[in-house]
Amino acid sequence: MKPITSDANPNFRRWLKLATHPRAVRETGRTLAEGLHLAQAALAARVPIAAVLVRRGSASSEVAAAAADAPTYELAPPLFDRLAPVQTSVGLMLELAVARTELPDAIDEDLVYLDGVQDPGNAGALLRVAAAAGVRWALGASGTAALWAPRTLRAAQGAHFALRIVEGVVPEAAARSFRGVWIAAAAHQAESLLDAVLPRSAIGWVFGAEGQGVSAAMLAHCGKRVRIPLAAGIESLNVTAAAAICLFERRRRLDRPQF
């Protein structure tokens, strides 16, 4: 285990860029995964591990040993804490290779399209919901939070390893690739989700930016808009909550026997 005690260390400087600049994640194809659960999920998915980072004094040696093929570094607590995306960390982080996925010519199964969801916590939680609902594709529009950035990865808690994720997908490219019906989640001027007829063929679920909603460019491709009926005086839901309701209502209907 190699000790790092200075912020002038070139490895630390590189990790700091990954922790603080989403562009560095996109440019280098590397990211940081913090926490025991996320590390275990990465190991189970056989994700390539470039390095293991341990906070000096933490009890994370068992995971470090499981990833023994990768170089292991012990960071002084102040240095490790500068990298961690949470205030209280278990003291374990992995440097991972980002899974590069190209947009295929045809997708004929359900997917989610994040249309300008800017908060990394919301974006990661939405990916977690999608994976839990059995969705396998997630597309991110330009202006969406970096989907492989450490904070997004932390919020998704391993969902990345169950999804095929493509970033920087403009509406026109998404529409060319997807072979199904686009449905936008809207707060107003839309049919109630509970009353809407949902096709049994593939659905591309579109979830828009917090406050702004789905962009006009993406709405132009949507064959339907649905809203979630709310109690009087409540204007809207958090985008992740809305996604969970939509995706699990979809799953409930698909699982319902057909007569």
TORKETOR-707522 format. One record per residue (C-alpha): x, y, z. Coordinates in steps of 0.1 Angstrom, whole numbers, padded with zeros to 4 digits, always signed. Layout:
TORKETOR-707522
XYZ
...
end
This chain:
TORKETOR-707522
+0000+0000+0000
+0015+0033-0011
+0011+0063+0012
+0002+0097-0001
+0006+0126+0022
+0010+0156-0001
-0015+0173-0024
+0014+0179-0048
+0013+0141-0056
+0005+0137-0093
-0020+0109-0087
-0038+0130-0061
-0040+0159-0085
-0055+0137-0112
-0081+0122-0087
-0089+0157-0075
-0098+0167-0111
-0121+0136-0114
-0137+0145-0081
-0144+0182-0089
-0146+0185-0127
-0171+0163-0146
-0154+0172-0179
-0123+0154-0166
-0144+0122-0162
-0156+0125-0198
-0122+0133-0212
-0102+0106-0193
-0128+0078-0192
-0121+0074-0155
-0142+0081-0124
-0142+0077-0086
-0166+0054-0068
-0169+0060-0031
-0183+0037-0004
-0184+0000+0005
-0216-0008-0013
-0205+0009-0045
-0172-0008-0044
-0188-0042-0039
-0211-0036-0068
-0182-0027-0090
-0163-0058-0081
-0194-0080-0086
-0198-0065-0121
-0161-0070-0129
-0156-0034-0137
-0120-0026-0145
-0104-0011-0114
-0074+0013-0119
-0067+0021-0083
-0079+0016-0047
-0079+0046-0024
-0081+0041+0013
-0083+0068+0040
-0056+0063+0066
-0071+0047+0097
-0102+0033+0080
-0114-0003+0081
-0116-0009+0044
-0088-0034+0040
-0111-0063+0030
-0123-0046-0001
-0088-0034-0009
-0076-0070-0007
-0104-0081-0030
-0091-0057-0056
-0055-0067-0050
-0047-0066-0087
-0050-0028-0087
-0025-0005-0070
-0036+0005-0035
-0030+0040-0020
-0034+0051+0016
-0042+0088+0017
-0039+0111+0046
-0074+0119+0059
-0074+0156+0048
-0065+0145+0012
-0090+0117+0011
-0118+0139+0024
-0111+0164-0004
-0119+0137-0029
-0150+0122-0012
-0184+0132-0026
-0199+0129+0009
-0191+0145+0043
-0188+0112+0062
-0171+0085+0042
-0162+0049+0051
-0128+0057+0038
-0128+0037+0006
-0128+0048-0030
-0121+0031-0063
-0108+0046-0095
-0128+0029-0123
-0128+0028-0160
-0160+0043-0174
-0180+0020-0196
-0182+0036-0231
-0214+0028-0249
-0223+0041-0283
-0258+0050-0294
-0270+0020-0315
-0289+0022-0347
-0320+0007-0331
-0332+0004-0295
-0365-0015-0293
-0369-0018-0255
-0379+0007-0227
-0354+0035-0219
-0352+0067-0200
-0340+0100-0215
-0327+0125-0190
-0335+0159-0207
-0314+0184-0188
-0316+0169-0153
-0289+0190-0138
-0286+0179-0102
-0261+0149-0099
-0281+0135-0070
-0313+0135-0089
-0297+0121-0120
-0281+0093-0100
-0313+0085-0081
-0332+0084-0114
-0307+0059-0128
-0312+0038-0097
-0350+0039-0101
-0347+0029-0138
-0325-0001-0131
-0348-0012-0103
-0377-0011-0127
-0360-0033-0152
-0350-0006-0177
-0316-0012-0193
-0310+0019-0214
-0304+0055-0201
-0297+0084-0224
-0285+0118-0212
-0291+0150-0232
-0266+0178-0234
-0271+0199-0203
-0278+0169-0181
-0254+0162-0152
-0224+0141-0160
-0238+0106-0155
-0205+0090-0146
-0193+0118-0123
-0186+0107-0087
-0216+0124-0072
-0240+0108-0098
-0223+0075-0093
-0227+0077-0056
-0264+0085-0058
-0271+0056-0082
-0255+0031-0058
-0245+0006-0084
-0272+0011-0110
-0246+0022-0136
-0234-0014-0138
-0269-0026-0148
-0275+0000-0174
-0262+0009-0208
-0256+0047-0205
-0251+0071-0234
-0244+0107-0228
-0247+0138-0250
-0276+0125-0270
-0295+0153-0288
-0333+0148-0293
-0329+0141-0330
-0303+0114-0325
-0325+0098-0298
-0355+0098-0320
-0336+0082-0349
-0323+0054-0327
-0354+0045-0307
-0381+0022-0321
-0410+0029-0299
-0433+0056-0284
-0418+0086-0266
-0438+0096-0235
-0430+0128-0216
-0436+0132-0179
-0452+0167-0175
-0466+0186-0146
-0495+0202-0165
-0515+0200-0197
-0512+0162-0199
-0533+0131-0195
-0533+0115-0161
-0509+0086-0160
-0535+0065-0142
-0559+0069-0171
-0535+0069-0200
-0532+0039-0223
-0496+0028-0224
-0484+0007-0253
-0470-0028-0246
-0443-0020-0271
-0412-0001-0262
-0416+0033-0243
-0390+0060-0242
-0397+0079-0210
-0386+0115-0210
-0379+0133-0177
-0370+0169-0179
-0350+0195-0159
-0360+0205-0124
-0384+0234-0128
-0381+0238-0165
-0395+0204-0176
-0390+0186-0209
-0375+0207-0236
-0395+0218-0267
-0370+0200-0289
-0377+0167-0272
-0415+0173-0268
-0417+0175-0306
-0409+0138-0307
-0432+0127-0280
-0464+0109-0289
-0479+0113-0255
-0476+0134-0223
-0486+0121-0189
-0489+0138-0155
-0492+0123-0121
-0524+0135-0103
-0515+0153-0071
-0533+0166-0041
-0547+0201-0043
-0522+0228-0037
-0492+0206-0047
-0477+0217-0080
-0452+0190-0088
-0429+0162-0077
-0392+0158-0076
-0381+0143-0109
-0369+0111-0093
-0402+0105-0075
-0421+0112-0108
-0398+0087-0126
-0404+0060-0100
-0442+0063-0102
-0441+0063-0140
-0417+0033-0144
-0433+0012-0117
-0468+0019-0131
-0454+0007-0164
-0440-0024-0148
-0473-0031-0129
-0492-0030-0162
-0467-0053-0180
-0469-0078-0152
-0507-0078-0152
-0522-0109-0169
-0537-0102-0203
-0571-0116-0211
end
